[in-house]
Amino acid sequence: MKSSSNSGDPDTVRIGDVIGVHGLQGGLKIRSHADSLMPYETGRALYFEDIDGHSQTLVVAWVKPHGKGLLLALEGIDDRDAAEALIGRCIAVDKATLPELEDGTYYWFELIGLAVYTAQGQYLGILETILPTGSNDVYVVRNGNDEILVPALASVVQVIDIAQRRMEVVLPEGL
């Protein structure tokens, strides 16, 4: 799952944003940061956070893909006015509810913020964001005003140590 960096609460992770409404029955248009519908499954509690950090817990009634995003219905949100009140909020879930990943696989929120070094110990910067591409993700590593794009390939990324908040890479020729 490609989830964004943490929401305001360190025990939750941001999985999407409410970008609009759909229909008259309270449906929401969602820009999801997840690769699957799993975080939005029926019956799951989601946190809807506004820009001031206030959170409202709502339960998923149903979800379905829609274009590049999702359509989402929530229990208790049954008209357009109630749905419009949620536009602009980010959606988060408890980290503890996310499934365990296979060894060597990470959620984006675990990687963002890692200090990145070459295999020789040269500090390159902090992994700031991740860009999904057709073939592989690309890590955006920033050190002040300098930015390096690091392909997320096994041949490039040699070590990921979540506990030490560190990544080691072997940069391809030309980087």
DOVEXTOR-495811 format. One line per 10 residues: their letters; for each residue x, y, z of N, C-alpha, C. Coordinates in steps of 0.05 Angstrom, whole numbers. Atoms other than C-alpha are relative to their C-alpha. Example, Ala and Ser with C-alpha at 12.3 -4.5 7.8 and 13.67 -1.06 7.14 Angstrom:
residues 2
as) 18:-24:0:246:-90:156:18:24:0  -16:-24:-1:273:-21:143:-15:22:14;
END
This chain:
residues 175
mksssnsgdp) 17:-24:0:0:0:0:18:25:0  -15:-25:1:25:69:-17:-15:20:16  13:-20:-16:2:110:40:18:23:5  -14:-24:-3:22:180:52:13:1:27  -12:-4:-26:62:207:110:-22:2:21  18:1:-23:31:207:178:-19:24:0  18:-22:-6:-30:248:194:9:13:25  -8:-13:-25:-29:290:257:6:-18:23  -3:19:-22:-32:229:303:21:-20:-8  -22:19:7:31:186:305:-10:-29:-2;
dtvrigdvig) 11:27:2:-13:123:312:-18:-5:-24  17:3:23:-51:136:248:17:7:-25  -13:-5:25:-31:140:175:-21:10:-20  18:-11:20:-63:182:120:-2:-18:-24  5:18:23:-95:140:65:-15:14:-23  14:-13:22:-133:191:24:-10:28:8  11:-27:-4:-169:258:16:-28:0:-12  27:-4:11:-242:277:6:2:24:-20  -3:-21:20:-243:316:-60:-26:10:-11  26:-9:10:-317:322:-74:-23:-19:9;
vhglqgglki) 24:16:-7:-387:293:-68:-10:-13:-25  11:15:22:-424:244:-112:-30:-5:6  29:5:-3:-500:245:-120:-12:15:24  15:-13:-20:-552:266:-70:-2:-15:26  3:18:-23:-546:208:-20:24:1:19  -23:-3:-18:-481:231:14:25:-14:-8  -25:12:10:-430:196:-30:23:19:-1  -24:-17:1:-359:222:-28:18:-10:-23  -21:5:19:-306:226:-82:27:1:16  -24:3:-15:-239:203:-54:24:-2:-18;
rshadslmpy) -27:5:12:-167:211:-78:14:-18:20  -12:20:-19:-136:149:-47:30:0:-3  -29:4:0:-63:141:-28:7:-30:3  -4:28:-3:-72:66:-22:-2:-15:-26  0:16:24:-60:13:-75:-24:-17:-3  23:18:0:-122:-26:-57:-24:13:15  24:-9:-15:-192:-18:-28:1:-9:29  -2:12:-27:-170:-56:35:-4:20:23  3:-19:-22:-164:6:80:-28:12:3  27:-12:1:-235:27:60:-21:-22:3;
etgralyfed) 19:21:-1:-269:-40:73:-25:7:17  25:-5:-13:-342:-40:95:3:-7:30  -1:3:-29:-348:-32:171:25:11:13  -25:-11:-11:-279:-1:180:-5:29:10  0:-27:-10:-273:62:222:22:16:-13  -19:-18:12:-239:119:186:0:26:15  -2:-26:-13:-215:185:215:1:21:-22  2:-22:19:-234:248:176:11:24:15  -14:-21:-14:-186:303:197:-1:26:-16  0:-26:13:-194:377:181:27:13:3;
idghsqtlvv) -26:-13:0:-137:427:172:8:9:28  -7:-8:-28:-141:446:246:8:-24:17  -7:24:-15:-127:374:266:-23:-13:15  23:13:-12:-197:359:290:-8:-25:-16  6:25:13:-218:288:275:-28:-10:6  27:11:-3:-286:256:264:2:-30:-9  -1:28:8:-292:180:264:-27:-8:-13  23:9:15:-340:151:212:5:-28:-10  -2:28:8:-354:80:190:-8:-3:-29  4:5:28:-351:56:118:-25:-17:-4;
awvkphgkgl) 24:15:8:-419:34:89:6:-16:-25  -8:14:24:-391:17:20:21:17:-14  -21:-13:16:-334:34:-28:1:-13:-27  -4:11:26:-322:25:-102:19:18:-16  -17:-16:17:-271:47:-154:-16:19:-17  13:-19:18:-289:108:-195:21:17:-13  -21:-15:15:-243:135:-249:27:-5:13  -26:3:-13:-175:148:-217:-2:0:30  4:-1:-28:-206:151:-148:-20:-21:10  20:18:-12:-260:120:-105:-25:16:6;
llalegiddr) 25:-10:-11:-332:131:-86:-3:-14:27  2:11:-27:-345:122:-12:-26:10:13  23:-7:-15:-408:121:29:5:-7:30  -5:3:-29:-407:129:105:-26:-2:15  24:2:-17:-457:109:158:-5:27:13  8:-25:-11:-495:170:181:4:24:-18  -3:-22:20:-475:213:121:-19:-8:-23  20:10:20:-538:206:79:-13:22:-17  10:-20:19:-548:272:43:24:17:-10  -21:-16:13:-507:319:-1:12:21:19;
daaealigrc) -10:-20:-18:-501:373:53:20:-11:20  -18:13:-20:-470:325:104:26:-8:-14  -24:8:14:-422:300:51:17:24:-7  -16:-24:7:-401:370:29:16:11:24  -14:-9:-24:-381:385:101:27:-15:3  -24:16:-3:-326:332:93:21:6:-22  -19:-7:22:-294:361:29:25:14:12  -25:-12:-8:-221:378:40:13:-15:24  -12:15:-23:-211:330:99:18:-22:-10  -16:24:6:-157:278:99:-11:-24:15;
iavdkatlpe) 11:25:-11:-174:206:114:24:-16:11  -21:16:-13:-132:165:163:-11:-25:13  7:25:-14:-133:96:194:21:-5:22  -20:9:-20:-99:65:255:21:-17:-13  -22:16:11:-31:38:236:-2:-29:9  2:27:-11:-45:-22:280:-19:-18:-16  20:16:15:-102:-43:233:11:-8:-28  -11:7:27:-57:-47:171:13:-28:1  -12:27:0:-35:-117:151:30:1:-1  -29:3:1:36:-140:161:8:-5:-29;
ledgtyywfe) -10:4:27:77:-138:98:22:-21:0  -22:19:3:126:-189:71:26:13:7  -27:-11:-5:199:-181:91:10:14:-24  -11:-16:23:232:-128:48:-20:17:-13  21:-17:11:166:-93:34:-8:20:21  6:-21:-20:148:-27:67:-23:17:-9  19:-21:5:92:22:72:16:26:-6  -13:-25:6:110:90:43:6:17:26  -4:-17:-24:100:124:111:24:-10:17  -23:10:-15:155:79:139:26:10:-13;
liglavytaq) -24:-8:14:204:102:86:5:30:0  -3:-29:1:190:176:82:12:10:26  -14:-10:-23:237:212:129:26:-15:6  -25:15:-4:294:160:125:23:17:-9  -26:-12:9:365:188:122:12:-19:-21  -10:16:22:396:164:57:30:5:-3  -29:-1:3:470:148:50:9:-18:-23  -12:19:19:514:117:-3:12:-23:16  -13:24:-13:545:49:11:27:8:13  -25:-9:-11:609:88:26:-4:19:24;
gqylgileti) 5:-16:-24:575:128:81:-5:29:-5  4:-28:6:565:194:44:-30:6:4  28:-8:-5:501:229:68:-11:14:-25  13:-11:24:454:244:10:-23:19:7  23:-16:-8:394:273:47:-21:-17:12  24:12:-11:325:255:72:-19:-8:-22  20:9:19:275:213:33:-25:17:5  22:-19:-4:222:267:24:-27:-9:-10  24:10:12:171:235:-21:6:-22:-19  -3:23:18:159:176:-67:-18:5:-24;
lptgsndvyv) 15:-4:24:138:182:-139:-6:-28:-13  6:26:14:101:122:-169:4:4:-30  -3:0:29:121:108:-241:-10:-26:-11  10:25:12:100:54:-289:16:-24:7  -17:24:-4:160:9:-277:8:-3:29  -9:1:-28:186:26:-207:-5:27:13  2:-26:-14:177:79:-154:27:14:-1  -24:-17:-1:227:136:-149:-1:15:26  -2:-14:-26:251:163:-82:12:28:-5  -9:-28:2:259:239:-79:16:5:26;
vrngndeilv) -17:-5:-23:318:252:-32:10:29:-1  -7:-29:-1:330:324:-10:20:5:22  -20:-9:-19:390:355:23:2:30:-5  1:-29:5:377:430:30:-14:5:-26  12:-5:26:364:455:-40:6:-21:-21  -8:21:19:395:394:-73:-20:-23:2  19:22:2:349:338:-97:12:-22:-17  -9:23:16:368:269:-121:-24:-19:-3  21:20:6:319:220:-154:13:-27:0  -12:26:-3:336:150:-133:-21:-22:-8;
palasvvqvi) 18:21:8:303:91:-169:-3:-21:22  5:20:-21:271:42:-120:3:-27:-12  -6:26:12:305:-19:-148:19:-15:19  -17:16:-17:338:-76:-111:30:4:-5  -28:-5:7:403:-62:-149:10:27:11  -8:-26:-10:403:9:-122:-2:2:30  5:-2:-29:373:5:-52:11:-25:13  -14:22:-11:420:-39:-13:-10:-7:29  7:4:-28:397:-30:60:-23:19:7  20:-17:-13:333:-5:92:-2:-9:29;
diaqrrmevv) 1:6:-28:336:-2:167:-20:19:13  21:-16:-11:270:24:194:6:8:29  -6:-6:-28:293:20:267:20:23:2  -20:-21:0:354:64:252:-7:24:-17  9:-22:17:315:108:203:21:6:-21  -22:-3:18:369:96:151:-4:-18:-25  0:15:25:374:74:78:28:3:-13  -25:-1:15:437:56:39:-5:-6:-29  4:4:29:440:62:-37:27:-1:-15  -22:-1:20:488:49:-94:-12:14:-24;
lpegl) 11:-16:21:474:104:-143:9:-9:-28  -8:7:27:472:87:-217:19:21:-12  -18:-18:14:523:119:-263:-16:25:-9  13:-25:9:506:192:-277:-16:14:21  14:-14:-22:472:208:-211:19:12:20;
END
